[in-house]
Amino acid sequence: MERKIKTPEWVYGRTLYEVNTRQFTPGGAFSEFEKHLPRLKDLGVGILWFMPIHPIGIKNRKGTLGSYYSIRDYKGVNPEFGNLNEFKNLVKKTHGLGIKVIIDWVANHTAWDHHWTKDHPDFYSRDKSGGFRPPFPEWEDVIHLNYDNTQLWEEMTEDMSFWVHEADIDGFRCDMAHLVRTPFWNEARRKLDRIKPVFMLAESENHDLLEYAFDAIYNWKLLHAMNELAAGKTGPGELLEKALNELGYLPPGASFLNFTSNHDENSWQGSAIERLHDLLEPLTAFTFMLPGIPLIYSGQEAGNRKRLNFFDKDEISWEAHKMFSVYRELASVKSGNPPLANHEKISVVENDAENGIISFETGNGNNRMLVLINLSEETKSFVIHYNGNMDKLRNVITGETFSISGPSPRFNLNPRSYQILIYTGH
C-alpha cells in the first residue's frame, strides 16, 4: 500500500509519553503537572500524549470519577484538571521545552449526557426499542455514535479542529480508531492538515488507516509476544521473528507504537513489572531499538508496580528508580542516532546462542547499529555471524570503543542485559 499522506519529520526519533493526568499528582491538575515538565524533558520525552482531557459523563458513570473515555463535551475541559486557559498555558510551556503535544480523541461514542443527545439525537445508533445503546454491553457508561449521518462527520471534525486552532496541539491519539469508518478519518486528517501538519496515532492494528489518515498504529502483537515470552510460552527467536514479520507488512513511512505498557494494559492486565518481571529492562530496550515510536506510560520511569485504578483516584508514587536512567539512555540513543530512524530497515544477525540471545542490525551501509540482547537467566558467551566488513564498534550507552576481528566475533552478555553498538569504521 502506498501512503497518500506525509508524516511530519519531527515525529521520527521521538519518544512518546502517555500522561494519566488524574493519577499524576495529588490534585490531578494541569498546574501541578507542569512541575513535572523539566523532569520529563530530562527523561528524553519528545511527545506528550494526554489521556482525554474532556468533562466526563455523570449518567451511568463507573466508579466515583468515571472513565476518561466517557466524553460529555468535546470542546470542554474536565474541571478535575483545570480549564481551557490552563491547558493552553500547559501546551505553550511544553512547546517551549521542544516537546510536542497530542490529546486523546474518542470518536466512537460519547457519554449518555453529552449535549448531542439533546441537540443531535440523530447522531446516535439505536437499540430495538429506539433508545440509545452502548457500543458493547460491558461499555454501559457510553453510547454509540452512528457514522451513517454525515453531519456527525462535520461536527466531529469541527471539534477536533477546535483543539488545533485554540490550544495549538500537534495531533491526536484516536481511541479504538477501527470502530469508526476509515473514510471519516481520511476526511478529518485532510482538514486538520490545512490548519497545521498533525501527527495521528490510531489505537488499532488496521493498516488501511495508514493510507490517508494515520501516521502510526499500535504494535499489539509485539506486546502480546513479550508477555508470552515472560510467561515462558515462547522463546527469544519467536519474539524477534514476530517483530520482523509485523514490520515487513508496514507501509513505508508509517510507524508502529512499541510499548511494554499503556493505560489499558496496566489497569486490566497488570503493570509492566508484574507481567514482564526481570525481563522488563531488556524488553524495554527492544521496544526502543526496533523501528517505530517507543512509549512510556505514566509512572514506568518510577518503577510503578501497581495497577492504577481506572475510575477512581489512585495517585502514582514518584520514587527514584533505575528505570529512569534506562529510559533516559534509550530515548537519547533513539533521538541521536540516524540508524534508528523509524523508517530504517532491520535485519537478523545470526548467533550461536539463539535460545537466549537476540541479535539484529538496523540501518544501512556504514550507518548501522548492532543490537545484542540477552533474554536468558544466564551469562552468555556467543558468536555472531554477520556479512559486514567493519571491525570497530562503540557502545552508545557506555561510550566504550573496541575492535572485533573476523566475520564471527565473540561477545559476552550478563543475564537480562543488552548492548547497543554502532559501527565506527575499519
N, C-alpha and C positions, 0 to 999 in steps of 0.2 A: 504494500500500500504506500503510495506517495502522499506525503503530508502536504496540505494546502495552506498551512499556517507556519509562521516562523516564531520559534521560542525566543524571548528576549535574551540577549547574550549574557546579561548579568546573572541569569539563573545558574549557568554551568559552574560547577566547583563550589557552590554554596551549601552549607549545612542548614537544614530546616529544623526549627524548634517549635513544638506544639505547646501552647500556653493554656493550661487549665486555670483560668482566672479565679474561679471560685475557691480553689484549693491552694492557690499560690501563696497567699498572705493571710494574716489573722482576719482582716476585714474583707478581703476579696475585692478590693477596689483598684481601679486603674492607677490612682495616685500612689497606692502602696507598691504596685507592680513596677512603677517607674524606677524605684530604688534598685531594682534588680538589673536594670539595663546595662550598667557598666560591667557587672559580673558576666552577663550573657555575651557581651562584646568580647570580654577576655576569654570566654569559653570557645569563641570562634564561630558563633551563630551568625548566619548570613541572611536568614529569612525567619520572621516570627509568624506563626500561624495561630491566630486566636480562635479557640472554640467559640461557638455562636455568642455574640455579644448582645443579642436582642432580648426584649421582655419575654418572659416565659409564661405560658398559659396557666390559668388558675383552675379552670374547669377540668375535671378528671386528672388533676396533677398527680404525679407519682412522688412519694416521699414528701418531705417538708418544703423543699426548694424547687422540685421539679426538674425535668430534663432540659438541658440546654437546647435540645433539638425539637422542642415544642414551642414554636415561634408564634408570638401574639401580634407582633408588629415588625415588619421587615425594615422599616425606617427608624425604629426606636432603639433605645439603649436600655439594657437591663439595669434598673435602679440599684441592684446589688453592687454593680461595678462603678456607677457614676452616671455622667450624662454625655451628650454628644460632644460638647466642647472639651471635656476632659479626655475623651477618646481621641479627638483631633489633635490635642496637645501631645498625647502619648505617641501618636503616629509621627508627628513632627520631630519629637525628641529621638525617636527610634531612627528616623531617616538621617538625623544629624550625626548619628554614630555609624552611618553607612549600612544600616540594616534595613531590608525591605519588610513590608507588612502585608499579609493576606488574612482574610477572615473566612470563617466557615459559612457556607451557604446551604440552606435546607430547602430545596425546591420541590421536593416530592409531596410534602404535607405541611400542615400548619396546626397550631393549637385549636381546640374546639371553640375558643373565644377570640380568635383572630377577627379583626374588623371585617374581613371579606365575607365572613359567614352572614353578615347583615347587608354589607354593601354589594357583594357579588356572590350570592349563594350559588349561582350557576358555574362558579369556578370549581365546584367540588363534585366528586363522584358520589353516587347514592347507593344505598342498600336496597333490598327488595321492597321494603316498606316506604322508600322515598327519603329516608333520613341520611345524614352524613355517616360515613363509615371509615374506620381506620384502615390503613394500607394492609396490615396484618392483624389478626386477632389479638396478639400479645402487645401490639403498639396502641393500646387503648387510650393513651393520652393525646393522640394526634389523629387528624382526619386527612383523607387522601384527596389530592388535587387532580382535576381532570384536564389533561392537556389536549383534549379534543377541542377545547374552547381557545381559539387563537387570541382572544382578548387577554386571557391569562398570560400568554407569552409576552404581550406588550407590557402588562403591569409588572410582571416579574422582572423583566429586563430593565424596566424603568427603576425598580427598587434596587437592583444590583448597580446600575449606573450611578444612583444617588451616592453610594459609598465611595466610588472612584472620584466623582466630582467634589463631594463635600469633605471627605476625610483624606483624600489623596492616597488611598490604599493601592497596593500594587497587584492585586489579584484575589483569587478565591480558591479555597478548598471546597469542593462540592460534594455534599453528603449523598451517599448511595446514588451516584450520578446515573447509573444504568437503569434506575427505576423511572427516570424521566426520558422522554423522547429525545433521541440524538439530534434531530433537526432543530429542536428548541435551543439546545446548547450551541449548535453551529451558528444560529442567528444571534444569540446573545454574545458570543465571542466576537463576531464581526462588529457589533455595535459598541462593545466595550473597547475594542482596539481603536475605534475612532476617537475615543477620549484620550487614551494613552495605551501603549503596549502593555498588556497584562500577562501575568502568569496564572495558568489554570491547572489545578490538580484535581483529578477525579478519584473519588473513593470507588474504584471499580477495577476490574481486570479486562474490561471490554476494549479491544483495540480500535473499534470503529470510532470511539470517542476522540481518538488522537488525530483524525484526518483534518477536521475543520475547527475543533473546539478546544481540546485539552493538550497540554504540554507533557503531562505525566500521569501515570496511573499507579495503583498500588501493586506491590510485589508480594501478594498474599502467599503465593506458592513458596517463595523463599522463606517466609516466616514459618509456614507450616513444616517445611523441610528442616528448619533449625530446631523447632520444637520436637520433631520426631527423632532427630539426632540426639538431643539432650535426653530423651526418654529411652534411648538405646534401641530404637526401632529401625534405624538406618545407619549407614556409615559415612565417613567423610567423602568418599568418592561419589556416593549418590547425591550428597549435598551439592558438590561442585557441578556435577552433571545436570542437576535440576536448574541451577542458576544459569549455566551456559545455555541450556535449552530454551529457557524463557527469553534470554537476551537475543537469541537467534531469530525470534519472531517479532521483535520490537522494530517499528519503522525507524529509519534513520532520522536522527534529530530529536526523537521522543525519548522520554526517560521513565525509569521505574523509581518509585519511592521505596527505598530499602530501610527496614526497621526491625528492631527487636521488641518494640512495644509501641502502643498508642493508647488512647483513652479507652477504646473498646476492649482491646486485648488485656490491658491492665485490670479493668474493673470486673470483667466477666471470665477471663481465663487465668489470670494471675499476673503478678509483677514479673518483669524480665528475670530478676534474680530467682524468683520462685519457680519459673519454668525452665530456665537455662542453667541455673546453678553456677558452677565454676567455669562453664563454657561461655558465660556472658562476655567476658573481655575479648577472647579471640573471635567470637562470632560478631561482636561489635566491630572489630577491625575488618572482618569480612564484608559487612554491610557498607563500610566506608570505602573499601578498596574496589568493590565492584563498580562498574559504570552505573551512574544514577545519582539520585539525591538522597543522602543519608538523613535520617530523622532521629531527633532526641525528644522524648516525651518528658513533660514536667516532672522533675524530681529524680530522673535517672542519673543525673550527674551528682546527686547527693546519695546515691545508693539506695533509693527508696525500695523498701521490701513489701509494702502493703498494697492491697487492692484498694484504690481510692473509691470511696462511696460516690455513686453516680448521681444520686438525687438529694443528698444532704451534705452538710458541711463536714469536711474531712481534711484538715489542713496538712500540707506536706511538711515534714520535719527537715529543715535545711541544716545538714551536717557536713563537715569536711569529709570527703571520701575520695579514694584513689580514682574512681571513675571520672571525676572532674578532669584530672590530668590526662586520662586516657582519651576522653572526648576532645579536649583541647589539642592534644598532639595530632589526633586523627583529622580533626577539622582543618588544622594547619597544613597537613600533608595534602588533603583534598583540594584546598584552595590554592596551594602554592606549587603544584607540580602538573605541568601540561599533560603527562600521560594519563592522568586521572580525570580528564575532561569527560563529561557524561557520554559523549558520542564515540569515544575511542573504543577500538576493538579489544577483546580479551581472548587469550588462548591458554590452553592447558600446558603446563610444563610437567613432564612425567618424572616421577621419583620412585625409589625402590622401597618406600615405606608408606604406601597408599592406604594401609589400614589405619593410619593415624595422621598423615601429613597431606594437606592440600597445597598445591603449588601452581601458580599461574603468572602470566605476564599480561600487562596492559600497556597500550601504546603502540607506536610504530617506529621502525628503523632504529636510529640511535636514540630516540626519545622514548625509552621503555623503562618499565618498572617491574621488578620481580617481587612477588608476594609469597611468603612461606608461612604456613600456619600449622602449629601442632595442636590437634584436637584430642590427643590421647592423654592418658594419665601418666605417661612415662616419658623420660628424656629420650629423644630420638636422634640417632646419628644416621644420616641418609645421604644418598647421592641423587642429584637431579640430572636430567638429560635434556639439554637444550641445543638449539641449532645456531645460536648466536656466536659472534666472534669477539665479544667484549670480555675483558678479564679484570676490570677494575670496578668495584662496587662501593656505594656509600649507603650506610644505614641512615634513612632520612629522619629517624627519631633520635638516635644517639649521636649522629654525626660521624661515627666511626667509618673509616675507609679501609679497604683491604683488597687484595688481589686473589683471583682464582685461576686455576690452571686447568686446561683441557676442557673438553665438552661435557665432562661428568664430574663436577666439583662436589665435595662433601661438605655438609653443613651439620650443625648440632643445634637442637632446639629443646629448651626445657618444657615440661608439661604445660599445656594450655597457654603457650606463648606464641609469638609471631615476630617476623622480621619483614620490614618493608625496605627493599633495596633498589637503588636507582643506578643504572649503568653510567659510568663516568668516562669510559674510554679504554684504550688498549694499554 
